[in-house]
Amino acid sequence: MANFNVRYGVSLRKRFLAVGADKRKRYKCDLCGKVAVKRVMNGIWHCRHCDSTFAGGAYTFHTTAGETVSRLLNR
Ligand SMILES: [Zn+2]
């Protein structure tokens, strides 16, 4: 169990570093197709083109982190 916790901590840190660079990027809007979606706060994304607000990942718009959390909760 201790080994698992250590490995999990390392992978979490790597993931955090990997997604950290993405949080300032703009993402393609699902509705209007323009690359105008920016993060306004954790998990909240806003398209400047069509004025839509989305609930997404905390650091990336289309995130795999949310899926990871769901999988962890389902254990
Ligand atoms: Zn849009």
N, CA, C, O and the ligand as a Tripos MOL2 file, in Angstrom:
@<TRIPOS>MOLECULE
protein
  301   299    76     0     0
PROTEIN
NO_CHARGES

@<TRIPOS>ATOM
      1 N           0.8320   -1.2110    0.0000 N.3       1 MET1
      2 CA          0.0000    0.0000    0.0000 C.3       1 MET1
      3 C           0.8640    1.2570    0.0000 C.2       1 MET1
      4 O           0.5730    2.2230   -0.7040 O.2       1 MET1
      5 N           1.9330    1.2300    0.8010 N.am      2 ALA2
      6 CA          2.8280    2.3920    0.8570 C.3       2 ALA2
      7 C           3.4670    2.6410   -0.5110 C.2       2 ALA2
      8 O           3.5800    3.7810   -0.9620 O.2       2 ALA2
      9 N           3.8760    1.5610   -1.1510 N.am      3 ASN3
     10 CA          4.4720    1.7040   -2.4750 C.3       3 ASN3
     11 C           3.4900    2.3350   -3.4530 C.2       3 ASN3
     12 O           3.8470    3.2160   -4.2360 O.2       3 ASN3
     13 N           2.2820    1.8840   -3.3950 N.am      4 PHE4
     14 CA          1.2790    2.4350   -4.3070 C.3       4 PHE4
     15 C           1.1180    3.9340   -4.0740 C.2       4 PHE4
     16 O           1.0550    4.7010   -5.0350 O.2       4 PHE4
     17 N           1.0530    4.3570   -2.8350 N.am      5 ASN5
     18 CA          0.8670    5.7730   -2.5370 C.3       5 ASN5
     19 C           2.0170    6.6140   -3.0860 C.2       5 ASN5
     20 O           1.7930    7.7000   -3.6190 O.2       5 ASN5
     21 N           3.2280    6.1240   -2.9590 N.am      6 VAL6
     22 CA          4.3840    6.8580   -3.4640 C.3       6 VAL6
     23 C           4.3020    6.9940   -4.9810 C.2       6 VAL6
     24 O           4.4990    8.0770   -5.5320 O.2       6 VAL6
     25 N           4.0130    5.8930   -5.6370 N.am      7 ARG7
     26 CA          3.9410    5.9500   -7.1010 C.3       7 ARG7
     27 C           2.8190    6.8870   -7.5410 C.2       7 ARG7
     28 O           2.9760    7.6480   -8.4970 O.2       7 ARG7
     29 N           1.7170    6.8290   -6.8560 N.am      8 TYR8
     30 CA          0.5760    7.6720   -7.2180 C.3       8 TYR8
     31 C           0.9530    9.1430   -7.0790 C.2       8 TYR8
     32 O           0.5900    9.9600   -7.9250 O.2       8 TYR8
     33 N           1.6880    9.4860   -6.0030 N.am      9 GLY9
     34 CA          2.1000   10.8700   -5.8060 C.3       9 GLY9
     35 C           2.9760   11.3670   -6.9420 C.2       9 GLY9
     36 O           2.8310   12.5050   -7.3900 O.2       9 GLY9
     37 N           3.8670   10.5370   -7.4010 N.am     10 VAL10
     38 CA          4.7520   10.9340   -8.4980 C.3      10 VAL10
     39 C           3.9460   11.1680   -9.7700 C.2      10 VAL10
     40 O           4.1650   12.1500  -10.4780 O.2      10 VAL10
     41 N           3.0290   10.2760  -10.0520 N.am     11 SER11
     42 CA          2.2780   10.4220  -11.2970 C.3      11 SER11
     43 C           1.3810   11.6540  -11.2280 C.2      11 SER11
     44 O           1.1840   12.3350  -12.2340 O.2      11 SER11
     45 N           0.8440   11.9390  -10.0640 N.am     12 LEU12
     46 CA          0.0200   13.1340   -9.9220 C.3      12 LEU12
     47 C           0.8450   14.3850  -10.1880 C.2      12 LEU12
     48 O           0.3920   15.3060  -10.8680 O.2      12 LEU12
     49 N           2.0580   14.4120   -9.6480 N.am     13 ARG13
     50 CA          2.8980   15.5900   -9.8300 C.3      13 ARG13
     51 C           3.2570   15.7590  -11.3040 C.2      13 ARG13
     52 O           3.2340   16.8710  -11.8320 O.2      13 ARG13
     53 N           3.5830   14.6650  -11.9520 N.am     14 LYS14
     54 CA          3.8800   14.7390  -13.3840 C.3      14 LYS14
     55 C           2.6860   15.2730  -14.1530 C.2      14 LYS14
     56 O           2.8300   16.1140  -15.0400 O.2      14 LYS14
     57 N           1.5090   14.7810  -13.8070 N.am     15 ARG15
     58 CA          0.3080   15.2260  -14.5160 C.3      15 ARG15
     59 C           0.0810   16.7110  -14.2700 C.2      15 ARG15
     60 O          -0.2920   17.4430  -15.1870 O.2      15 ARG15
     61 N           0.2990   17.1490  -13.0660 N.am     16 PHE16
     62 CA          0.0890   18.5550  -12.7520 C.3      16 PHE16
     63 C           1.0430   19.4240  -13.5730 C.2      16 PHE16
     64 O           0.6370   20.4520  -14.1160 O.2      16 PHE16
     65 N           2.3000   19.0160  -13.6650 N.am     17 LEU17
     66 CA          3.2570   19.7750  -14.4570 C.3      17 LEU17
     67 C           2.8550   19.7690  -15.9240 C.2      17 LEU17
     68 O           2.9990   20.7740  -16.6190 O.2      17 LEU17
     69 N           2.3550   18.6390  -16.3880 N.am     18 ALA18
     70 CA          2.0060   18.5240  -17.8000 C.3      18 ALA18
     71 C           0.8380   19.4300  -18.1440 C.2      18 ALA18
     72 O           0.8460   20.0790  -19.1900 O.2      18 ALA18
     73 N          -0.1690   19.4840  -17.2790 N.am     19 VAL19
     74 CA         -1.3470   20.2760  -17.6080 C.3      19 VAL19
     75 C          -1.1360   21.7400  -17.2550 C.2      19 VAL19
     76 O          -1.8620   22.6030  -17.7490 O.2      19 VAL19
     77 N          -0.1550   22.0330  -16.4080 N.am     20 GLY20
     78 CA          0.0520   23.4110  -16.0080 C.3      20 GLY20
     79 C           0.3130   24.3310  -17.1790 C.2      20 GLY20
     80 O          -0.0830   25.4960  -17.1610 O.2      20 GLY20
     81 N           0.9790   23.8110  -18.1990 N.am     21 ALA21
     82 CA          1.2960   24.6290  -19.3530 C.3      21 ALA21
     83 C           0.0760   24.8790  -20.2240 C.2      21 ALA21
     84 O           0.0830   25.7820  -21.0600 O.2      21 ALA21
     85 N          -0.9730   24.0850  -20.0350 N.am     22 ASP22
     86 CA         -2.1280   24.1800  -20.9210 C.3      22 ASP22
     87 C          -3.1700   25.1900  -20.4520 C.2      22 ASP22
     88 O          -4.0640   25.5550  -21.2160 O.2      22 ASP22
     89 N          -3.0660   25.6390  -19.2210 N.am     23 LYS23
     90 CA         -4.2050   26.3870  -18.6880 C.3      23 LYS23
     91 C          -4.3160   27.7950  -19.2590 C.2      23 LYS23
     92 O          -5.3460   28.4500  -19.0950 O.2      23 LYS23
     93 N          -3.2760   28.2620  -19.9200 N.am     24 ARG24
     94 CA         -3.3870   29.5860  -20.5370 C.3      24 ARG24
     95 C          -3.7410   29.5000  -22.0150 C.2      24 ARG24
     96 O          -4.0050   30.5130  -22.6640 O.2      24 ARG24
     97 N          -3.7430   28.2960  -22.5290 N.am     25 LYS25
     98 CA         -4.0370   28.1480  -23.9510 C.3      25 LYS25
     99 C          -5.5230   28.3590  -24.2230 C.2      25 LYS25
    100 O          -6.3720   28.2150  -23.3440 O.2      25 LYS25
    101 N          -5.7940   28.7020  -25.4620 N.am     26 ARG26
    102 CA         -7.1910   28.7930  -25.8780 C.3      26 ARG26
    103 C          -7.5950   27.4780  -26.5240 C.2      26 ARG26
    104 O          -6.7800   26.7930  -27.1410 O.2      26 ARG26
    105 N          -8.8440   27.1480  -26.3730 N.am     27 TYR27
    106 CA         -9.3350   25.8730  -26.8770 C.3      27 TYR27
    107 C         -10.4750   26.0830  -27.8560 C.2      27 TYR27
    108 O         -11.1320   27.1240  -27.8680 O.2      27 TYR27
    109 N         -10.6890   25.0680  -28.6750 N.am     28 LYS28
    110 CA        -11.7280   25.1480  -29.6800 C.3      28 LYS28
    111 C         -13.1000   24.9800  -29.0390 C.2      28 LYS28
    112 O         -13.3360   24.0570  -28.2600 O.2      28 LYS28
    113 N         -13.9830   25.8850  -29.3840 N.am     29 CYS29
    114 CA        -15.3320   25.8550  -28.8250 C.3      29 CYS29
    115 C         -16.1310   24.7320  -29.4670 C.2      29 CYS29
    116 O         -16.0910   24.5490  -30.6840 O.2      29 CYS29
    117 N         -16.8510   23.9880  -28.6520 N.am     30 ASP30
    118 CA        -17.6800   22.9110  -29.1780 C.3      30 ASP30
    119 C         -18.8870   23.4390  -29.9490 C.2      30 ASP30
    120 O         -19.4200   22.7500  -30.8180 O.2      30 ASP30
    121 N         -19.3100   24.6320  -29.6390 N.am     31 LEU31
    122 CA        -20.5310   25.1620  -30.2490 C.3      31 LEU31
    123 C         -20.2470   25.9100  -31.5420 C.2      31 LEU31
    124 O         -20.8830   25.6370  -32.5600 O.2      31 LEU31
    125 N         -19.3040   26.8500  -31.5270 N.am     32 CYS32
    126 CA        -19.0850   27.6800  -32.7120 C.3      32 CYS32
    127 C         -17.8370   27.2700  -33.4710 C.2      32 CYS32
    128 O         -17.6200   27.7460  -34.5860 O.2      32 CYS32
    129 N         -17.0090   26.4020  -32.9040 N.am     33 GLY33
    130 CA        -15.8440   25.9000  -33.6240 C.3      33 GLY33
    131 C         -14.6630   26.8520  -33.6420 C.2      33 GLY33
    132 O         -13.6140   26.5170  -34.1930 O.2      33 GLY33
    133 N         -14.8070   28.0310  -33.0510 N.am     34 LYS34
    134 CA        -13.7050   28.9880  -33.0050 C.3      34 LYS34
    135 C         -12.7680   28.6440  -31.8410 C.2      34 LYS34
    136 O         -13.1990   28.1290  -30.8100 O.2      34 LYS34
    137 N         -11.4960   28.9380  -32.0290 N.am     35 VAL35
    138 CA        -10.5440   28.7370  -30.9410 C.3      35 VAL35
    139 C         -10.5850   29.9810  -30.0730 C.2      35 VAL35
    140 O          -9.7500   30.8770  -30.1920 O.2      35 VAL35
    141 N         -11.5760   30.0110  -29.1990 N.am     36 ALA36
    142 CA        -11.8010   31.2160  -28.3990 C.3      36 ALA36
    143 C         -12.1920   30.8850  -26.9690 C.2      36 ALA36
    144 O         -12.6630   31.7550  -26.2360 O.2      36 ALA36
    145 N         -12.0000   29.6380  -26.5670 N.am     37 VAL37
    146 CA        -12.3920   29.2340  -25.2210 C.3      37 VAL37
    147 C         -11.2140   29.4210  -24.2740 C.2      37 VAL37
    148 O         -10.1370   28.8660  -24.4940 O.2      37 VAL37
    149 N         -11.4210   30.1890  -23.2410 N.am     38 LYS38
    150 CA        -10.3840   30.4090  -22.2370 C.3      38 LYS38
    151 C         -10.9190   30.0520  -20.8660 C.2      38 LYS38
    152 O         -12.1230   30.1010  -20.6140 O.2      38 LYS38
    153 N          -9.9940   29.6920  -19.9820 N.am     39 ARG39
    154 CA        -10.3840   29.3700  -18.6100 C.3      39 ARG39
    155 C         -10.6710   30.6590  -17.8530 C.2      39 ARG39
    156 O          -9.8450   31.5710  -17.8450 O.2      39 ARG39
    157 N         -11.8120   30.7410  -17.2300 N.am     40 VAL40
    158 CA        -12.1090   31.9210  -16.4190 C.3      40 VAL40
    159 C         -11.9090   31.6220  -14.9410 C.2      40 VAL40
    160 O         -11.5770   32.5230  -14.1710 O.2      40 VAL40
    161 N         -12.1030   30.3830  -14.5350 N.am     41 MET41
    162 CA        -11.7460   29.9580  -13.1890 C.3      41 MET41
    163 C         -11.6530   28.4410  -13.2060 C.2      41 MET41
    164 O         -11.9160   27.8190  -14.2350 O.2      41 MET41
    165 N         -11.2910   27.8500  -12.1040 N.am     42 ASN42
    166 CA        -11.1130   26.4050  -12.0880 C.3      42 ASN42
    167 C         -12.3730   25.6960  -12.5620 C.2      42 ASN42
    168 O         -13.4360   25.8150  -11.9520 O.2      42 ASN42
    169 N         -12.2410   24.9670  -13.6450 N.am     43 GLY43
    170 CA        -13.3530   24.1600  -14.1320 C.3      43 GLY43
    171 C         -14.3860   24.9280  -14.9400 C.2      43 GLY43
    172 O         -15.3460   24.3400  -15.4350 O.2      43 GLY43
    173 N         -14.1990   26.2350  -15.0780 N.am     44 ILE44
    174 CA        -15.1590   27.0400  -15.8300 C.3      44 ILE44
    175 C         -14.4570   27.6500  -17.0330 C.2      44 ILE44
    176 O         -13.4150   28.2900  -16.8970 O.2      44 ILE44
    177 N         -15.0320   27.4480  -18.2010 N.am     45 TRP45
    178 CA        -14.4340   27.9020  -19.4560 C.3      45 TRP45
    179 C         -15.4340   28.7640  -20.2060 C.2      45 TRP45
    180 O         -16.6410   28.5240  -20.1710 O.2      45 TRP45
    181 N         -14.9100   29.7620  -20.8760 N.am     46 HIS46
    182 CA        -15.8090   30.6960  -21.5560 C.3      46 HIS46
    183 C         -15.3320   30.9430  -22.9810 C.2      46 HIS46
    184 O         -14.1480   31.1770  -23.2230 O.2      46 HIS46
    185 N         -16.2710   30.8880  -23.9180 N.am     47 CYS47
    186 CA        -15.9620   31.1880  -25.3160 C.3      47 CYS47
    187 C         -16.2320   32.6570  -25.5830 C.2      47 CYS47
    188 O         -17.3450   33.1510  -25.4030 O.2      47 CYS47
    189 N         -15.1840   33.3400  -26.0170 N.am     48 ARG48
    190 CA        -15.3510   34.7740  -26.2640 C.3      48 ARG48
    191 C         -16.1060   35.0300  -27.5660 C.2      48 ARG48
    192 O         -16.6360   36.1200  -27.7830 O.2      48 ARG48
    193 N         -16.1480   34.0330  -28.4150 N.am     49 HIS49
    194 CA        -16.7770   34.2440  -29.7220 C.3      49 HIS49
    195 C         -18.2940   34.1510  -29.6450 C.2      49 HIS49
    196 O         -18.9980   35.0370  -30.1290 O.2      49 HIS49
    197 N         -18.8110   33.0600  -29.0260 N.am     50 CYS50
    198 CA        -20.2650   32.8850  -28.9660 C.3      50 CYS50
    199 C         -20.7960   33.1000  -27.5500 C.2      50 CYS50
    200 O         -21.9830   32.8940  -27.2970 O.2      50 CYS50
    201 N         -19.9280   33.5120  -26.6290 N.am     51 ASP51
    202 CA        -20.3460   33.8730  -25.2720 C.3      51 ASP51
    203 C         -20.9390   32.6940  -24.5110 C.2      51 ASP51
    204 O         -21.8310   32.8700  -23.6810 O.2      51 ASP51
    205 N         -20.4420   31.4910  -24.7940 N.am     52 SER52
    206 CA        -20.9090   30.3150  -24.0720 C.3      52 SER52
    207 C         -19.9760   30.0260  -22.9030 C.2      52 SER52
    208 O         -18.7750   30.2860  -22.9650 O.2      52 SER52
    209 N         -20.5470   29.4920  -21.8550 N.am     53 THR53
    210 CA        -19.7590   29.0860  -20.7000 C.3      53 THR53
    211 C         -19.8530   27.5750  -20.5390 C.2      53 THR53
    212 O         -20.9360   26.9950  -20.6140 O.2      53 THR53
    213 N         -18.7080   26.9510  -20.3170 N.am     54 PHE54
    214 CA        -18.6620   25.5010  -20.1840 C.3      54 PHE54
    215 C         -18.0880   25.1180  -18.8260 C.2      54 PHE54
    216 O         -17.2880   25.8470  -18.2390 O.2      54 PHE54
    217 N         -18.5160   23.9570  -18.3450 N.am     55 ALA55
    218 CA        -17.8490   23.3420  -17.2040 C.3      55 ALA55
    219 C         -16.8860   22.3070  -17.7570 C.2      55 ALA55
    220 O         -17.3000   21.3580  -18.4220 O.2      55 ALA55
    221 N         -15.6120   22.4900  -17.4850 N.am     56 GLY56
    222 CA        -14.6040   21.5840  -18.0200 C.3      56 GLY56
    223 C         -13.6530   21.1690  -16.9240 C.2      56 GLY56
    224 O         -13.9850   21.2020  -15.7390 O.2      56 GLY56
    225 N         -12.4750   20.7810  -17.3390 N.am     57 GLY57
    226 CA        -11.4680   20.4190  -16.3600 C.3      57 GLY57
    227 C         -10.9380   21.6480  -15.6520 C.2      57 GLY57
    228 O         -11.1280   22.7740  -16.1110 O.2      57 GLY57
    229 N         -10.2740   21.4250  -14.5350 N.am     58 ALA58
    230 CA         -9.7660   22.5450  -13.7620 C.3      58 ALA58
    231 C          -8.6590   23.2800  -14.5190 C.2      58 ALA58
    232 O          -8.5190   24.4960  -14.3850 O.2      58 ALA58
    233 N          -7.8710   22.5480  -15.3150 N.am     59 TYR59
    234 CA         -6.7260   23.1650  -15.9640 C.3      59 TYR59
    235 C          -6.7330   23.0270  -17.4760 C.2      59 TYR59
    236 O          -6.0250   23.7590  -18.1670 O.2      59 TYR59
    237 N          -7.5160   22.1030  -17.9950 N.am     60 THR60
    238 CA         -7.6250   21.9810  -19.4430 C.3      60 THR60
    239 C          -9.0920   21.8670  -19.8170 C.2      60 THR60
    240 O          -9.9050   21.3650  -19.0410 O.2      60 THR60
    241 N          -9.4200   22.3340  -21.0070 N.am     61 PHE61
    242 CA        -10.8140   22.3470  -21.4200 C.3      61 PHE61
    243 C         -11.3110   20.9170  -21.6380 C.2      61 PHE61
    244 O         -12.2850   20.4880  -21.0190 O.2      61 PHE61
    245 N         -10.6370   20.1930  -22.5180 N.am     62 HIS62
    246 CA        -10.9630   18.7850  -22.7240 C.3      62 HIS62
    247 C          -9.9350   17.9880  -21.9320 C.2      62 HIS62
    248 O          -8.8240   17.7500  -22.4050 O.2      62 HIS62
    249 N         -10.3010   17.5900  -20.7610 N.am     63 THR63
    250 CA         -9.3090   17.0690  -19.8390 C.3      63 THR63
    251 C          -9.4220   15.5690  -19.6750 C.2      63 THR63
    252 O         -10.5000   14.9900  -19.7990 O.2      63 THR63
    253 N          -8.3030   14.9620  -19.3970 N.am     64 THR64
    254 CA         -8.3290   13.5600  -18.9960 C.3      64 THR64
    255 C          -8.2940   13.4660  -17.4750 C.2      64 THR64
    256 O          -8.5260   12.3960  -16.9120 O.2      64 THR64
    257 N          -8.0060   14.5810  -16.8100 N.am     65 ALA65
    258 CA         -7.9190   14.5670  -15.3520 C.3      65 ALA65
    259 C          -9.2850   14.2770  -14.7390 C.2      65 ALA65
    260 O          -9.3790   13.5380  -13.7600 O.2      65 ALA65
    261 N         -10.3420   14.8500  -15.3040 N.am     66 GLY66
    262 CA        -11.6780   14.6020  -14.7880 C.3      66 GLY66
    263 C         -12.0380   13.1300  -14.8800 C.2      66 GLY66
    264 O         -12.6450   12.5620  -13.9720 O.2      66 GLY66
    265 N         -11.6530   12.5280  -15.9870 N.am     67 GLU67
    266 CA        -11.9280   11.1050  -16.1400 C.3      67 GLU67
    267 C         -11.1600   10.3040  -15.1000 C.2      67 GLU67
    268 O         -11.6640    9.3200  -14.5580 O.2      67 GLU67
    269 N          -9.9370   10.7360  -14.8280 N.am     68 THR68
    270 CA         -9.1380   10.0330  -13.8360 C.3      68 THR68
    271 C          -9.7940   10.1270  -12.4610 C.2      68 THR68
    272 O          -9.8470    9.1410  -11.7250 O.2      68 THR68
    273 N         -10.2860   11.2950  -12.1220 N.am     69 VAL69
    274 CA        -10.9530   11.4660  -10.8360 C.3      69 VAL69
    275 C         -12.1760   10.5690  -10.7530 C.2      69 VAL69
    276 O         -12.4180    9.9260   -9.7320 O.2      69 VAL69
    277 N         -12.9470   10.5300  -11.8410 N.am     70 SER70
    278 CA        -14.1350    9.6710  -11.8430 C.3      70 SER70
    279 C         -13.7530    8.2300  -11.6200 C.2      70 SER70
    280 O         -14.4010    7.5120  -10.8590 O.2      70 SER70
    281 N         -12.6890    7.8070  -12.2910 N.am     71 ARG71
    282 CA        -12.2800    6.4130  -12.1240 C.3      71 ARG71
    283 C         -11.8530    6.1460  -10.6880 C.2      71 ARG71
    284 O         -12.1440    5.0860  -10.1350 O.2      71 ARG71
    285 N         -11.1600    7.1130  -10.0830 N.am     72 LEU72
    286 CA        -10.7040    6.9290   -8.7050 C.3      72 LEU72
    287 C         -11.8980    6.8350   -7.7670 C.2      72 LEU72
    288 O         -11.9070    6.0210   -6.8440 O.2      72 LEU72
    289 N         -12.9100    7.6740   -8.0050 N.am     73 LEU73
    290 CA        -14.0810    7.6740   -7.1320 C.3      73 LEU73
    291 C         -14.8760    6.3940   -7.2720 C.2      73 LEU73
    292 O         -15.5360    5.9600   -6.3280 O.2      73 LEU73
    293 N         -14.8150    5.7890   -8.4470 N.am     74 ASN74
    294 CA        -15.5870    4.5780   -8.6830 C.3      74 ASN74
    295 C         -14.9330    3.3280   -8.1040 C.2      74 ASN74
    296 O         -15.5280    2.2510   -8.1140 O.2      74 ASN74
    297 N         -13.7250    3.4690   -7.6070 N.am     75 ARG75
    298 CA        -13.0400    2.3020   -7.0690 C.3      75 ARG75
    299 C         -13.7600    1.7180   -5.8700 C.2      75 ARG75
    300 O         -13.3060    0.7260   -5.3000 O.2      75 ARG75
    301 ZN        -18.0620   29.4820  -29.0740 Zn       76 ZN76
@<TRIPOS>BOND
     1     1     2 1
     2     2     3 1
     3     3     4 2
     4     3     5 am
     5     5     6 1
     6     6     7 1
     7     7     8 2
     8     7     9 am
     9     9    10 1
    10    10    11 1
    11    11    12 2
    12    11    13 am
    13    13    14 1
    14    14    15 1
    15    15    16 2
    16    15    17 am
    17    17    18 1
    18    18    19 1
    19    19    20 2
    20    19    21 am
    21    21    22 1
    22    22    23 1
    23    23    24 2
    24    23    25 am
    25    25    26 1
    26    26    27 1
    27    27    28 2
    28    27    29 am
    29    29    30 1
    30    30    31 1
    31    31    32 2
    32    31    33 am
    33    33    34 1
    34    34    35 1
    35    35    36 2
    36    35    37 am
    37    37    38 1
    38    38    39 1
    39    39    40 2
    40    39    41 am
    41    41    42 1
    42    42    43 1
    43    43    44 2
    44    43    45 am
    45    45    46 1
    46    46    47 1
    47    47    48 2
    48    47    49 am
    49    49    50 1
    50    50    51 1
    51    51    52 2
    52    51    53 am
    53    53    54 1
    54    54    55 1
    55    55    56 2
    56    55    57 am
    57    57    58 1
    58    58    59 1
    59    59    60 2
    60    59    61 am
    61    61    62 1
    62    62    63 1
    63    63    64 2
    64    63    65 am
    65    65    66 1
    66    66    67 1
    67    67    68 2
    68    67    69 am
    69    69    70 1
    70    70    71 1
    71    71    72 2
    72    71    73 am
    73    73    74 1
    74    74    75 1
    75    75    76 2
    76    75    77 am
    77    77    78 1
    78    78    79 1
    79    79    80 2
    80    79    81 am
    81    81    82 1
    82    82    83 1
    83    83    84 2
    84    83    85 am
    85    85    86 1
    86    86    87 1
    87    87    88 2
    88    87    89 am
    89    89    90 1
    90    90    91 1
    91    91    92 2
    92    91    93 am
    93    93    94 1
    94    94    95 1
    95    95    96 2
    96    95    97 am
    97    97    98 1
    98    98    99 1
    99    99   100 2
   100    99   101 am
   101   101   102 1
   102   102   103 1
   103   103   104 2
   104   103   105 am
   105   105   106 1
   106   106   107 1
   107   107   108 2
   108   107   109 am
   109   109   110 1
   110   110   111 1
   111   111   112 2
   112   111   113 am
   113   113   114 1
   114   114   115 1
   115   115   116 2
   116   115   117 am
   117   117   118 1
   118   118   119 1
   119   119   120 2
   120   119   121 am
   121   121   122 1
   122   122   123 1
   123   123   124 2
   124   123   125 am
   125   125   126 1
   126   126   127 1
   127   127   128 2
   128   127   129 am
   129   129   130 1
   130   130   131 1
   131   131   132 2
   132   131   133 am
   133   133   134 1
   134   134   135 1
   135   135   136 2
   136   135   137 am
   137   137   138 1
   138   138   139 1
   139   139   140 2
   140   139   141 am
   141   141   142 1
   142   142   143 1
   143   143   144 2
   144   143   145 am
   145   145   146 1
   146   146   147 1
   147   147   148 2
   148   147   149 am
   149   149   150 1
   150   150   151 1
   151   151   152 2
   152   151   153 am
   153   153   154 1
   154   154   155 1
   155   155   156 2
   156   155   157 am
   157   157   158 1
   158   158   159 1
   159   159   160 2
   160   159   161 am
   161   161   162 1
   162   162   163 1
   163   163   164 2
   164   163   165 am
   165   165   166 1
   166   166   167 1
   167   167   168 2
   168   167   169 am
   169   169   170 1
   170   170   171 1
   171   171   172 2
   172   171   173 am
   173   173   174 1
   174   174   175 1
   175   175   176 2
   176   175   177 am
   177   177   178 1
   178   178   179 1
   179   179   180 2
   180   179   181 am
   181   181   182 1
   182   182   183 1
   183   183   184 2
   184   183   185 am
   185   185   186 1
   186   186   187 1
   187   187   188 2
   188   187   189 am
   189   189   190 1
   190   190   191 1
   191   191   192 2
   192   191   193 am
   193   193   194 1
   194   194   195 1
   195   195   196 2
   196   195   197 am
   197   197   198 1
   198   198   199 1
   199   199   200 2
   200   199   201 am
   201   201   202 1
   202   202   203 1
   203   203   204 2
   204   203   205 am
   205   205   206 1
   206   206   207 1
   207   207   208 2
   208   207   209 am
   209   209   210 1
   210   210   211 1
   211   211   212 2
   212   211   213 am
   213   213   214 1
   214   214   215 1
   215   215   216 2
   216   215   217 am
   217   217   218 1
   218   218   219 1
   219   219   220 2
   220   219   221 am
   221   221   222 1
   222   222   223 1
   223   223   224 2
   224   223   225 am
   225   225   226 1
   226   226   227 1
   227   227   228 2
   228   227   229 am
   229   229   230 1
   230   230   231 1
   231   231   232 2
   232   231   233 am
   233   233   234 1
   234   234   235 1
   235   235   236 2
   236   235   237 am
   237   237   238 1
   238   238   239 1
   239   239   240 2
   240   239   241 am
   241   241   242 1
   242   242   243 1
   243   243   244 2
   244   243   245 am
   245   245   246 1
   246   246   247 1
   247   247   248 2
   248   247   249 am
   249   249   250 1
   250   250   251 1
   251   251   252 2
   252   251   253 am
   253   253   254 1
   254   254   255 1
   255   255   256 2
   256   255   257 am
   257   257   258 1
   258   258   259 1
   259   259   260 2
   260   259   261 am
   261   261   262 1
   262   262   263 1
   263   263   264 2
   264   263   265 am
   265   265   266 1
   266   266   267 1
   267   267   268 2
   268   267   269 am
   269   269   270 1
   270   270   271 1
   271   271   272 2
   272   271   273 am
   273   273   274 1
   274   274   275 1
   275   275   276 2
   276   275   277 am
   277   277   278 1
   278   278   279 1
   279   279   280 2
   280   279   281 am
   281   281   282 1
   282   282   283 1
   283   283   284 2
   284   283   285 am
   285   285   286 1
   286   286   287 1
   287   287   288 2
   288   287   289 am
   289   289   290 1
   290   290   291 1
   291   291   292 2
   292   291   293 am
   293   293   294 1
   294   294   295 1
   295   295   296 2
   296   295   297 am
   297   297   298 1
   298   298   299 1
   299   299   300 2
@<TRIPOS>SUBSTRUCTURE
     1 MET1         2 RESIDUE 1 A MET
     2 ALA2         6 RESIDUE 1 A ALA
     3 ASN3        10 RESIDUE 1 A ASN
     4 PHE4        14 RESIDUE 1 A PHE
     5 ASN5        18 RESIDUE 1 A ASN
     6 VAL6        22 RESIDUE 1 A VAL
     7 ARG7        26 RESIDUE 1 A ARG
     8 TYR8        30 RESIDUE 1 A TYR
     9 GLY9        34 RESIDUE 1 A GLY
    10 VAL10       38 RESIDUE 1 A VAL
    11 SER11       42 RESIDUE 1 A SER
    12 LEU12       46 RESIDUE 1 A LEU
    13 ARG13       50 RESIDUE 1 A ARG
    14 LYS14       54 RESIDUE 1 A LYS
    15 ARG15       58 RESIDUE 1 A ARG
    16 PHE16       62 RESIDUE 1 A PHE
    17 LEU17       66 RESIDUE 1 A LEU
    18 ALA18       70 RESIDUE 1 A ALA
    19 VAL19       74 RESIDUE 1 A VAL
    20 GLY20       78 RESIDUE 1 A GLY
    21 ALA21       82 RESIDUE 1 A ALA
    22 ASP22       86 RESIDUE 1 A ASP
    23 LYS23       90 RESIDUE 1 A LYS
    24 ARG24       94 RESIDUE 1 A ARG
    25 LYS25       98 RESIDUE 1 A LYS
    26 ARG26      102 RESIDUE 1 A ARG
    27 TYR27      106 RESIDUE 1 A TYR
    28 LYS28      110 RESIDUE 1 A LYS
    29 CYS29      114 RESIDUE 1 A CYS
    30 ASP30      118 RESIDUE 1 A ASP
    31 LEU31      122 RESIDUE 1 A LEU
    32 CYS32      126 RESIDUE 1 A CYS
    33 GLY33      130 RESIDUE 1 A GLY
    34 LYS34      134 RESIDUE 1 A LYS
    35 VAL35      138 RESIDUE 1 A VAL
    36 ALA36      142 RESIDUE 1 A ALA
    37 VAL37      146 RESIDUE 1 A VAL
    38 LYS38      150 RESIDUE 1 A LYS
    39 ARG39      154 RESIDUE 1 A ARG
    40 VAL40      158 RESIDUE 1 A VAL
    41 MET41      162 RESIDUE 1 A MET
    42 ASN42      166 RESIDUE 1 A ASN
    43 GLY43      170 RESIDUE 1 A GLY
    44 ILE44      174 RESIDUE 1 A ILE
    45 TRP45      178 RESIDUE 1 A TRP
    46 HIS46      182 RESIDUE 1 A HIS
    47 CYS47      186 RESIDUE 1 A CYS
    48 ARG48      190 RESIDUE 1 A ARG
    49 HIS49      194 RESIDUE 1 A HIS
    50 CYS50      198 RESIDUE 1 A CYS
    51 ASP51      202 RESIDUE 1 A ASP
    52 SER52      206 RESIDUE 1 A SER
    53 THR53      210 RESIDUE 1 A THR
    54 PHE54      214 RESIDUE 1 A PHE
    55 ALA55      218 RESIDUE 1 A ALA
    56 GLY56      222 RESIDUE 1 A GLY
    57 GLY57      226 RESIDUE 1 A GLY
    58 ALA58      230 RESIDUE 1 A ALA
    59 TYR59      234 RESIDUE 1 A TYR
    60 THR60      238 RESIDUE 1 A THR
    61 PHE61      242 RESIDUE 1 A PHE
    62 HIS62      246 RESIDUE 1 A HIS
    63 THR63      250 RESIDUE 1 A THR
    64 THR64      254 RESIDUE 1 A THR
    65 ALA65      258 RESIDUE 1 A ALA
    66 GLY66      262 RESIDUE 1 A GLY
    67 GLU67      266 RESIDUE 1 A GLU
    68 THR68      270 RESIDUE 1 A THR
    69 VAL69      274 RESIDUE 1 A VAL
    70 SER70      278 RESIDUE 1 A SER
    71 ARG71      282 RESIDUE 1 A ARG
    72 LEU72      286 RESIDUE 1 A LEU
    73 LEU73      290 RESIDUE 1 A LEU
    74 ASN74      294 RESIDUE 1 A ASN
    75 ARG75      298 RESIDUE 1 A ARG
    76 ZN76       301 GROUP 0 **** ****
